[in-house]
Amino acid sequence: MSDSEIIWKFLTHEYLDDSLVIYLYICGNTRTTQSSINSVLETTQSVFNDTIKKPIQLSAIKAFLIYKKKQYDKGLVKVKAPY
């Protein structure tokens, strides 16, 4: 299993469709999408630390969030505001 697949599996378990990070990435503006990426990166870095390099983590995170956005656009994922 590759490093990206390991990160992807972690993200699917850690960030469910009703997560605030997913909501902000999908429904937010440019600033909130970047802060969503940074928030997820902080979490993955605390888990994977030095075992998986930061650029690999970042590319897997971006791919995961883009995938969630595409699912939302197709109507396969429903996100809700946390408030």
ChimeraX attribute file (.defattr): number of C-alpha atoms within 10 A of each C-alpha:
attribute: neighborCount
match mode: 1-to-1
recipient: residues
	/A:1	5
	/A:2	7
	/A:3	13
	/A:4	17
	/A:5	11
	/A:6	14
	/A:7	21
	/A:8	17
	/A:9	11
	/A:10	13
	/A:11	18
	/A:12	11
	/A:13	8
	/A:14	13
	/A:15	14
	/A:16	13
	/A:17	16
	/A:18	14
	/A:19	14
	/A:20	16
	/A:21	21
	/A:22	24
	/A:23	21
	/A:24	22
	/A:25	21
	/A:26	20
	/A:27	15
	/A:28	14
	/A:29	10
	/A:30	11
	/A:31	10
	/A:32	16
	/A:33	19
	/A:34	14
	/A:35	14
	/A:36	23
	/A:37	18
	/A:38	15
	/A:39	12
	/A:40	21
	/A:41	18
	/A:42	12
	/A:43	13
	/A:44	20
	/A:45	16
	/A:46	10
	/A:47	13
	/A:48	14
	/A:49	12
	/A:50	9
	/A:51	9
	/A:52	16
	/A:53	12
	/A:54	15
	/A:55	9
	/A:56	12
	/A:57	21
	/A:58	19
	/A:59	12
	/A:60	20
	/A:61	22
	/A:62	16
	/A:63	14
	/A:64	18
	/A:65	21
	/A:66	15
	/A:67	12
	/A:68	21
	/A:69	19
	/A:70	14
	/A:71	13
	/A:72	16
	/A:73	12
	/A:74	9
	/A:75	9
	/A:76	10
	/A:77	13
	/A:78	12
	/A:79	16
	/A:80	13
	/A:81	10
	/A:82	9
	/A:83	3
